[in-house]
């Protein structure tokens, strides 16, 4: 399987895991190949949609690039008008439920504030 195929499969695995966990509106954003790469990037608002107010990017590269992942998903969140964003990254040789989820500390504190009083 090529890199694109692995990427789509992992994205599907993440969506299936989220749905099984009760997030039934989660779905993979459809690819719009008829648009130029530049226009697709300008309209990109995340790889998994249906989880408002979250913007989620999914990565399954050979190595983990936290800085690059955060830059990518932050831009997608800005285009979507969302302040909550995270990157889900493949953990090699593990199921989707064991993937890494990364976000900046300021986003994490927003999540904590919603669940627990300081």
N, CA, C and O of each residue as an XYZ file, in Angstrom:
472
protein
N       0.853     -1.175      0.000
C       0.000      0.000      0.000
C       0.902      1.242      0.000
O       1.900      1.288      0.719
N       0.548      2.236     -0.802
C       1.353      3.451     -0.866
C       1.035      4.391      0.301
O       0.124      4.134      1.088
N       1.799      5.483      0.401
C       1.624      6.423      1.516
C       0.228      7.012      1.564
O      -0.352      7.136      2.643
N      -0.324      7.380      0.408
C      -1.669      7.965      0.364
C      -2.696      6.960      0.867
O      -3.608      7.321      1.610
N      -2.552      5.707      0.467
C      -3.465      4.661      0.920
C      -3.389      4.444      2.424
O      -4.415      4.277      3.084
N      -2.160      4.446      2.972
C      -1.996      4.303      4.426
C      -2.614      5.483      5.162
O      -3.222      5.323      6.220
N      -2.450      6.666      4.589
C      -3.019      7.874      5.198
C      -4.540      7.789      5.253
O      -5.141      8.066      6.291
N      -5.165      7.407      4.138
C      -6.627      7.284      4.097
C      -7.116      6.190      5.050
O      -8.142      6.345      5.713
N      -6.376      5.094      5.110
C      -6.775      3.994      5.993
C      -6.714      4.440      7.456
O      -7.636      4.170      8.226
N      -5.627      5.123      7.841
C      -5.502      5.583      9.227
C      -6.598      6.604      9.544
O      -7.196      6.560     10.619
N      -6.857      7.507      8.627
C      -7.938      8.487      8.833
C      -9.262      7.766      9.049
O     -10.028      8.126      9.942
N      -9.532      6.759      8.244
C     -10.753      5.964      8.407
C     -10.792      5.242      9.737
O     -11.840      5.167     10.379
N      -9.648      4.708     10.158
C      -9.576      4.032     11.458
C      -9.884      4.999     12.599
O     -10.572      4.642     13.555
N      -9.367      6.231     12.492
C      -9.625      7.229     13.528
C     -11.107      7.584     13.558
O     -11.706      7.669     14.630
N     -11.701      7.790     12.381
C     -13.134      8.111     12.321
C     -13.953      6.965     12.911
O     -14.877      7.203     13.689
N     -13.628      5.744     12.555
C     -14.360      4.591     13.100
C     -14.223      4.509     14.617
O     -15.191      4.194     15.309
N     -13.044      4.786     15.131
C     -12.845      4.765     16.579
C     -13.689      5.851     17.256
O     -14.342      5.596     18.268
N     -13.670      7.061     16.692
C     -14.460      8.158     17.266
C     -15.955      7.833     17.238
O     -16.667      8.097     18.206
N     -16.421      7.268     16.145
C     -17.845      6.900     16.057
C     -18.205      5.835     17.087
O     -19.251      5.918     17.730
N     -17.346      4.843     17.244
C     -17.599      3.787     18.225
C     -17.598      4.342     19.646
O     -18.248      3.789     20.534
N     -16.865      5.438     19.858
C     -16.806      6.064     21.174
C     -17.975      7.021     21.403
O     -18.039      7.688     22.436
N     -18.907      7.090     20.432
C     -20.103      7.906     20.618
C     -20.135      9.201     19.840
O     -21.130      9.924     19.894
N     -19.074      9.515     19.117
C     -19.031     10.736     18.308
C     -19.518     10.406     16.900
O     -18.742     10.368     15.946
N     -20.818     10.169     16.800
C     -21.415      9.625     15.580
C     -21.410     10.591     14.400
O     -21.610     10.168     13.261
N     -21.186     11.869     14.646
C     -21.152     12.842     13.546
C     -19.771     12.952     12.904
O     -19.620     13.634     11.890
N     -18.770     12.299     13.471
C     -17.411     12.355     12.926
C     -17.382     11.715     11.542
O     -17.957     10.650     11.317
N     -16.701     12.390     10.624
C     -16.499     11.818      9.288
C     -15.247     12.419      8.662
O     -14.821     13.519      9.014
N     -14.679     11.686      7.742
C     -13.485     12.163      7.043
C     -13.898     13.209      6.012
O     -14.893     13.050      5.306
N     -13.120     14.271      5.943
C     -13.351     15.291      4.929
C     -13.062     14.670      3.565
O     -12.061     13.975      3.391
N     -13.929     14.920      2.617
C     -13.732     14.353      1.278
C     -12.663     15.134      0.529
O     -12.517     16.345      0.693
N     -11.936     14.421     -0.280
C     -10.911     15.037     -1.112
C     -11.560     15.725     -2.302
O     -12.510     15.206     -2.890
N     -11.053     16.872     -2.646
C     -11.562     17.620     -3.799
C     -10.450     17.743     -4.835
O      -9.823     18.793     -4.976
N     -10.225     16.671     -5.540
C      -9.123     16.605     -6.493
C      -9.318     17.496     -7.714
O      -8.354     17.779     -8.426
N     -10.537     17.940     -7.968
C     -10.759     18.788     -9.141
C     -10.196     20.190     -8.919
O     -10.005     20.934     -9.881
N      -9.929     20.560     -7.667
C      -9.347     21.860     -7.363
C      -7.831     21.777     -7.413
O      -7.260     20.701     -7.233
N      -7.182     22.898     -7.656
C      -5.725     22.930     -7.620
C      -5.261     22.698     -6.191
O      -6.018     22.928     -5.249
N      -4.029     22.247     -6.022
C      -3.481     22.009     -4.687
C      -3.517     23.291     -3.860
O      -3.806     23.248     -2.664
N      -3.229     24.412     -4.478
C      -3.240     25.692     -3.762
C      -4.634     26.032     -3.259
O      -4.790     26.477     -2.122
N      -5.644     25.828     -4.085
C      -7.020     26.119     -3.684
C      -7.515     25.131     -2.630
O      -8.235     25.511     -1.706
N      -7.122     23.849     -2.773
C      -7.486     22.855     -1.750
C      -6.920     23.248     -0.401
O      -7.624     23.193      0.608
N      -5.639     23.650     -0.370
C      -5.009     24.053      0.884
C      -5.686     25.273      1.485
O      -5.848     25.360      2.702
N      -6.082     26.213      0.639
C      -6.736     27.436      1.120
C      -8.102     27.141      1.736
O      -8.573     27.897      2.586
N      -8.736     26.056      1.318
C     -10.058     25.694      1.831
C     -10.015     24.618      2.904
O     -11.054     24.266      3.463
N      -8.833     24.088      3.203
C      -8.688     22.976      4.139
C      -9.021     23.417      5.560
O      -8.394     24.331      6.097
N     -10.000     22.771      6.158
C     -10.405     23.080      7.538
C     -10.358     21.831      8.418
O     -11.132     21.709      9.368
N      -9.458     20.912      8.105
C      -9.270     19.723      8.924
C      -9.565     18.438      8.180
O     -10.279     18.430      7.177
N      -9.005     17.352      8.685
C      -9.174     16.040      8.060
C     -10.417     15.317      8.549
O     -11.008     14.524      7.817
N     -10.812     15.588      9.785
C     -12.014     14.977     10.346
C     -12.975     16.108     10.686
O     -12.619     17.057     11.384
N     -14.177     15.989     10.189
C     -15.175     17.035     10.408
C     -16.367     16.454     11.164
O     -16.497     15.239     11.315
N     -17.232     17.349     11.632
C     -18.419     16.909     12.354
C     -18.257     16.926     13.859
O     -19.138     16.457     14.580
N     -17.149     17.457     14.345
C     -16.892     17.495     15.785
C     -16.738     18.937     16.265
O     -15.794     19.257     16.988
N     -17.652     19.794     15.867
C     -17.588     21.209     16.249
C     -17.545     21.326     17.752
O     -18.283     20.617     18.437
N     -16.717     22.185     18.290
C     -15.932     23.228     17.644
C     -14.497     22.816     17.327
O     -13.654     23.690     17.125
N     -14.192     21.538     17.274
C     -12.833     21.061     17.050
C     -12.428     21.059     15.582
O     -13.245     20.811     14.694
N     -11.150     21.341     15.347
C     -10.505     21.116     14.059
C      -9.445     20.056     14.306
O      -8.580     20.225     15.165
N      -9.512     18.960     13.552
C      -8.585     17.842     13.735
C      -7.846     17.542     12.440
O      -8.450     17.437     11.373
N      -6.543     17.407     12.551
C      -5.709     16.961     11.435
C      -5.206     15.567     11.774
O      -4.972     15.249     12.940
N      -5.041     14.747     10.760
C      -4.571     13.374     10.955
C      -3.298     13.190     10.148
O      -3.244     13.528      8.965
N      -2.278     12.651     10.796
C      -1.000     12.413     10.122
C      -0.553     10.980     10.357
O      -0.699     10.437     11.452
N      -0.005     10.380      9.307
C       0.485      9.007      9.431
C       1.852      8.857      8.773
O       2.146      7.825      8.170
N       2.676      9.877      8.888
C       3.994      9.864      8.257
C       4.955      8.878      8.893
O       4.679      8.299      9.944
N       6.089      8.701      8.233
C       7.124      7.790      8.734
C       7.709      8.273     10.054
O       8.136      7.472     10.885
N       7.725      9.601     10.240
C       8.234     10.164     11.489
C       7.232     11.182     12.012
O       6.371     11.658     11.272
N       7.352     11.507     13.276
C       6.439     12.457     13.904
C       7.089     13.834     13.892
O       8.207     14.015     14.373
N       6.372     14.796     13.336
C       6.837     16.182     13.248
C       5.825     17.045     13.991
O       4.881     17.556     13.388
N       6.020     17.208     15.295
C       5.048     17.940     16.105
C       4.899     19.388     15.660
O       3.781     19.896     15.566
N       6.002     20.050     15.390
C       5.941     21.450     14.985
C       5.188     21.611     13.670
O       4.328     22.482     13.542
N       5.509     20.782     12.714
C       4.817     20.841     11.424
C       3.342     20.525     11.556
O       2.504     21.159     10.917
N       3.025     19.538     12.391
C       1.623     19.162     12.610
C       0.856     20.306     13.253
O      -0.281     20.582     12.870
N       1.465     20.972     14.223
C       0.780     22.081     14.897
C       0.588     23.264     13.954
O      -0.460     23.909     13.975
N       1.591     23.552     13.131
C       1.445     24.640     12.155
C       0.314     24.349     11.179
O      -0.478     25.233     10.853
N       0.243     23.101     10.714
C      -0.801     22.703      9.764
C      -2.195     22.837     10.373
O      -3.071     23.472      9.786
N      -2.400     22.249     11.536
C      -3.743     22.232     12.123
C      -4.139     23.619     12.640
O      -5.323     23.955     12.650
N      -3.167     24.424     13.067
C      -3.490     25.794     13.495
C      -4.037     26.596     12.315
O      -5.021     27.320     12.463
N      -3.406     26.471     11.144
C      -3.905     27.151      9.948
C      -5.289     26.669      9.560
O      -6.142     27.471      9.182
N      -5.519     25.370      9.649
C      -6.835     24.810      9.340
C      -7.877     25.336     10.319
O      -8.997     25.657      9.921
N      -7.514     25.426     11.602
C      -8.441     25.931     12.616
C      -8.766     27.402     12.369
O      -9.912     27.819     12.534
N      -7.777     28.181     11.979
C      -8.022     29.594     11.675
C      -9.005     29.735     10.521
O      -9.907     30.571     10.569
N      -8.831     28.916      9.480
C      -9.767     28.958      8.338
C     -11.171     28.516      8.756
O     -12.163     28.989      8.203
N     -11.252     27.607      9.734
C     -12.550     27.102     10.199
C     -13.169     28.009     11.266
O     -14.334     27.838     11.624
N     -12.395     28.969     11.773
C     -12.895     29.836     12.828
C     -12.986     29.143     14.182
O     -13.845     29.478     14.998
N     -12.107     28.183     14.420
C     -12.132     27.388     15.654
C     -10.920     27.690     16.518
O      -9.818     27.884     16.006
N     -11.125     27.730     17.829
C     -10.004     27.925     18.750
C      -9.535     26.593     19.349
O      -8.514     26.552     20.035
N     -10.265     25.518     19.097
C      -9.898     24.191     19.592
C      -9.379     23.351     18.434
O     -10.094     23.104     17.464
N      -8.129     22.914     18.546
C      -7.552     22.115     17.462
C      -6.504     21.162     18.010
O      -5.869     21.420     19.033
N      -6.342     20.052     17.298
C      -5.368     19.035     17.695
C      -4.943     18.236     16.469
O      -5.638     18.197     15.454
N      -3.798     17.609     16.593
C      -3.293     16.732     15.549
C      -3.287     15.307     16.086
O      -2.815     15.053     17.195
N      -3.811     14.386     15.296
C      -3.814     12.969     15.662
C      -2.745     12.302     14.807
O      -2.805     12.335     13.577
N      -1.764     11.696     15.476
C      -0.634     11.129     14.757
C      -0.513      9.635     15.009
O      -0.635      9.162     16.139
N      -0.273      8.916     13.942
C      -0.144      7.463     13.984
C       0.976      7.033     14.922
O       2.086      7.562     14.881
N       0.660      6.076     15.753
C       1.667      5.406     16.570
C       1.916      4.065     15.909
O       1.066      3.176     15.956
N       3.065      3.920     15.301
C       3.388      2.729     14.519
C       3.138      1.438     15.293
O       3.445      1.337     16.481
N       2.579      0.464     14.601
C       2.326     -0.880     15.136
C       1.336     -0.885     16.296
O       1.376     -1.775     17.146
N       0.443      0.112     16.333
C      -0.589      0.187     17.359
C      -1.921      0.537     16.703
O      -1.944      1.133     15.626
N      -3.026      0.172     17.341
C      -4.338      0.531     16.782
C      -4.593      2.032     16.908
O      -3.885      2.733     17.630
N      -5.599      2.508     16.209
C      -5.943      3.937     16.225
C      -6.203      4.431     17.645
O      -5.913      5.587     17.953
N      -6.732      3.596     18.498
C      -7.026      4.007     19.879
C      -5.766      4.392     20.654
O      -5.860      5.043     21.694
N      -4.607      4.004     20.168
C      -3.330      4.321     20.815
C      -2.572      5.430     20.084
O      -1.401      5.671     20.381
N      -3.214      6.101     19.143
C      -2.569      7.201     18.415
C      -2.276      8.347     19.370
O      -2.889      8.467     20.430
N      -1.333      9.180     18.978
C      -0.994     10.362     19.770
C      -1.895     11.521     19.364
O      -2.161     11.724     18.180
N      -2.360     12.275     20.345
C      -3.118     13.499     20.086
C      -2.319     14.639     20.690
O      -2.046     14.644     21.890
N      -1.943     15.600     19.865
C      -1.138     16.722     20.347
C      -1.868     18.032     20.089
O      -2.585     18.196     19.102
N      -1.654     18.960     21.024
C      -2.246     20.294     20.916
C      -1.366     21.252     21.701
O      -0.621     20.830     22.585
N      -1.446     22.540     21.384
C      -0.686     23.517     22.171
C      -1.250     23.611     23.595
O      -2.413     23.288     23.834
N      -0.420     24.050     24.518
C      -0.831     24.160     25.916
C      -2.034     25.085     26.070
O      -2.909     24.803     26.889
N      -2.107     26.181     25.310
C      -3.243     27.101     25.460
C      -4.560     26.441     25.063
O      -5.609     26.784     25.608
N      -4.520     25.511     24.135
C      -5.735     24.768     23.770
C      -6.076     23.786     24.882
O      -7.240     23.649     25.260
N      -5.069     23.109     25.401
C      -5.297     22.164     26.488
C      -5.918     22.846     27.705
O      -6.798     22.278     28.353
N      -5.465     24.060     28.017
C      -6.045     24.761     29.162
C      -7.500     25.122     28.914
O      -8.284     25.157     29.862
N      -7.893     25.394     27.660
C      -9.288     25.624     27.348
C     -10.118     24.372     27.628
O     -11.224     24.454     28.163
N      -9.571     23.220     27.260
C     -10.259     21.946     27.495
C     -10.372     21.689     28.996
O     -11.432     21.295     29.482
N      -9.291     21.910     29.722
C      -9.329     21.722     31.178
C     -10.349     22.646     31.833
O     -11.077     22.234     32.735
N     -10.399     23.880     31.384
C     -11.337     24.849     31.977
C     -12.783     24.410     31.794
O     -13.638     24.749     32.612
N     -13.067     23.666     30.740
C     -14.420     23.189     30.483
C     -14.779     21.972     31.336
O     -15.955     21.651     31.506
N     -13.759     21.298     31.870
C     -14.032     20.059     32.599
C     -13.749     20.140     34.089
O     -14.237     19.317     34.864
N     -12.958     21.137     34.495
C     -12.558     21.188     35.893
C     -12.292     22.636     36.312
O     -11.673     23.402     35.573
N     -12.757     22.992     37.481
C     -12.488     24.339     38.009
C     -11.069     24.377     38.577
O     -10.628     23.404     39.188
N     -10.341     25.495     38.384
C      -8.960     25.591     38.910
C      -8.928     25.633     40.424
O      -7.853     25.713     41.017
